[in-house]
Amino acid sequence: MSYNNEVFKLAKPSRKYIGGGKSIRPNVMIYSSVVKLTGLIVVLMFLLVLSGCGTNLMEFYFEDLFGSGKEIESTPEHLVWNGLQAIQDKDYGDAQKAFRKIIEQYPYSKYVVLAELKLADAYFLDEKYSEAAVAYEQFARLHPSHPVVPYVLYQLGLCYFEMSGSIDRDHEQLLKALGVFNRISQVYPGTIWAEKAKQKAQECRHRLAQYELYVAKFYMRRGKYLAAKKRLERALSEYLAELNSIGKLNEVEKLLRKCNKEVEKGVNRPSVWSKLGF
């Protein structure tokens, strides 16, 4: 047997070498162990050289393995997934961070429109109604023909509605909400959002009617019957059906008769309470 044939057999052992009897398997195992040990020594020496250098080569090559390097920038796809998962887990702060990162760092990504929409949703779910309103307004302005605009406008109306608070607060936000809901009904008739907007618009009108009654009573307690009379007349003029629906129509009519009587007598002077500074 020639030398070349013997080398070929060692590199590619036949079945009789793998089995029992006369075998060279121990020699092969010793050779393999020596190779592995030599490789390990080389790697260890390489790591020692890197760690002894005045450079950041260790961090450059192995920062992800040891967790000592900077955080790897996520792709838009990962950020979208993380943001949606955060919303599902009710981690709205993390969701906002993820969607803002897409908008700021990947402005030309195909996920930007989705990020703009879900950022507004994350604000809304986090009860940050002012920030959500701005985000919804911006989306509707930037993407006026997008199919989700009816939903976006409905959410915008909800933001104004939630910011309106109780009836003793200024009704400016309620008027904004009513305007948005009416716009949806007019521009997108026959849609589910138009139907939902119609219901919320009615709720806005109920609260506006209560607000007018509240202000009228406020004026009457201070003896300002003329101002109270104007408020009650406005309530009857603009919210007659709503007053009847909430069971306040008779009360408003009764208060208006009292105001007319006092105004006819020329009594529009400060009450005892106003004299005391209230």
N, C-alpha and C positions, 0 to 999 in steps of 0.2 A: 504493500500500500504506500502510495506516495504521500509526501508531507501535506500537499494541498488537500488531498482527500481526507486525511485525518483531521485537519482544521475544520473542514466542512462538517464532518460528523460531530465535532465538539460544539459547533455553533448551532447545529440542528440535530439534536440527539434523536436516535431511533427508539422504538418501543422497548428494546432490550436494555437500554441504558436507564430508562424511566422505571423499569421493573426491578426485580431483585437480582441476586447473583453477583457476578462481577460487574461492578458499576463505577462510574466516575462521578456520580452525583455529589459525594462529599466535596470533591475538588471544585465542582461548579458552585456549590453553596458557599465555600470559603472565598472563592473569587468574587461572587456577588456581594458578600458581606464587606469585603475589602473595598469594593467600588462604592458601596453606599457610605461607608465610613469616611472614605476620602472625599466624597461629595459633601458630606455634612461638615467636615473640617473646612472645606473651601468656602461654604456659605457662612460659617461662623467667622472666618477670617475676613470675609467681605463686609459683614456687619460691623466688626470691630473697626475696620478701616473707615467705614462711613461715619460711625459714631465719633471717631477721633478727629474727623475733619472739621474745619471751621465753617463748614457750609451746612445747609439744611437738607442734605441728600437723604438722610434717614426719613425725614418728614415727607420729602418729595415722593419717595418710593413706597413708604409704608404707613403714611398717616391714616389711611382708611382702615388698615389692618389693626392698628393699635389705638385708634380713636383719638389721636393727639393732634390731628390736623384740623383745618378749617372745614366748616360744613359744606358739603357739595351742593351747588345750586341745583334745585329741582327743575325738571322740565315742565313746560306748561301742562302737559298731560298729567304728570304726577301732582301738580298743584291743584288742578281741577278736581282730580280724584280725592285729594286730601280735603279740599274745601267742601265738597259734597258729603264726604263721610263725616266731617266735623259738624255740618248742619244736622245730619241724621243723628249724631251723638249729642246734639244740643250744645256743642262747644262753639258758640257763635263767634267768640273772639278769635279763635284759631281759623275759622272759616273766613272771617273778614281779612285776616292777614294773608291767607292764601290767595284770595281773589284780588286783593290790592296788589300783590306781588306780580300777578299775571299782567294786570293793567299797566303797572309802572315799568316792569322789566321786559315784557314781551308785547309791546303795543301793536305789533303786526301779526300776532299769532291768530290762528283761526278760532281760538278759545276766548278772545277778548270780549266779544259780545256776550257770551255766556257768563263770563266773569263779572261784567258790569251788571247784568241782571241779578245774579246770585249774590253779589255784594249788597245790593239794595235789599234783597230778601233777608240776608243775614242781619243787616241793621234792623229791619222791621221785627224779626223774631227776637232780637235782643232788646226790643222796646226802645231803640234809639230812633224815634220817629222823625226827628228833625233831620238827622243824617240820611235816613231812608228816603224822606221826601226829596231831598236834593238829588240823591242817586236815581230815583225813579224819574224825576223831571229831566235829568240829563239824558237818561236812556231814551225817553220819548222824543227829546229834541234831536238826538244824534241818529236815531233809527225810526223815523216817523212812519215808514211803511212796513216795519217788521210785524209779523203776525201776532206777536205777544203784546203789542201796544195796548189793546183793550184791557188786558190783565194788569199791565203796568199802571195805567191810569186809575184803574179800580184800587190798586194798592196805594197809589198817591192820595186818593180820596180818603182811604182808611187812615193814612198818616195824619191828615188834617183833622179827621174826626177824633182820633185818639188824643191829639194835642189840644183839643177844645176844652177838655176837662169838664167840670161841673157847670151847672147853669148859671152860677153866680160869677163866672169868669167872662171875659170879653168874648163876643160871639164871632170875631173875625175868622177864626179857624173853621168854625161851623159853616160860615158863608162860603169859604174856599172849598170845603168838602162838598157842599151842595152844588156849587158850580161845576166841579169835576164830575160828579155823578150825573148831573143833567147833560153834560157834554157827551158822556159815554152813551146815554140813552138816545141822543140825537144822532151821533155819528156812527154808532155801531148797533142799530136796531136789529132785533131778532137774535142777538147773541146771548149766551148765558151771562156774559158780563153786563149787558144792558139790563137784563132782568134783575141781577143782583144789585146793580147800581140804583135801579128804581126803588128797591126796598130800602136801601141805605139813605136815599134822598128823602124818603118819607120819614125815616127816623130823624134825619137832620131837621126837617120842618117841625116835627113834634118838639124837639128840643129848643128850636128857635121860638116857637110859640110860648113855651114855658119861660124862656128868657125874657120875652116882652112882658109877661105877667109879673115876673120877679122884679123887673126894673120899675114897673108901674107901682107896685106895692112899696118899693123903696122910696119913691117920690111921695107917695101918700103919707107914709109915716113921718115925713118931714114937712108936711103941709103944702107941698108943691103940687097942687091938684091940676093945674093946667098942663104941666109936664107929664103927669100921670095920665091925664085924659088923652094926650097925643099918643102915648104908648099903647093904651088900651084900644084906641081907634085903629092904630096900625095893626095890632094883633087881630082884630076882627076883620080888617081889610085883607090882610095877607095870609092869615092862618085860621080862617073860620072853620074849615073842615077838620083841621088838626085839633083845634080847641074842643070841638065837639067829640072828636075821637078819644081824647084823653080825659074827657069829663070836666073840662074847665070853662065851657062856654057860658053857663049860667053865672058862674062866679065873675067872669069878666064883664058880663052885661050888668050885673049888680054893682060892681065897682065903678063902672062907667057912669051909671045913673047918679051915684054919689058924687063923683067928680063934677059932673055937669051941674048938679045942684049947688055945690060949693063954688064953682066958678061963676055961676049966675049971681050968687050973693056977693061976688067980688072978694071971696076969701082965697087969697093966694099968698098968705103971709106965713112967716116961719112958724113952725109948731113949737111946742114946749121942748121937745127933744133937740131941735136945731138951736134953740136959745141956750140950751145947756152944753152945746158944743158937740152933739152927736150927729 
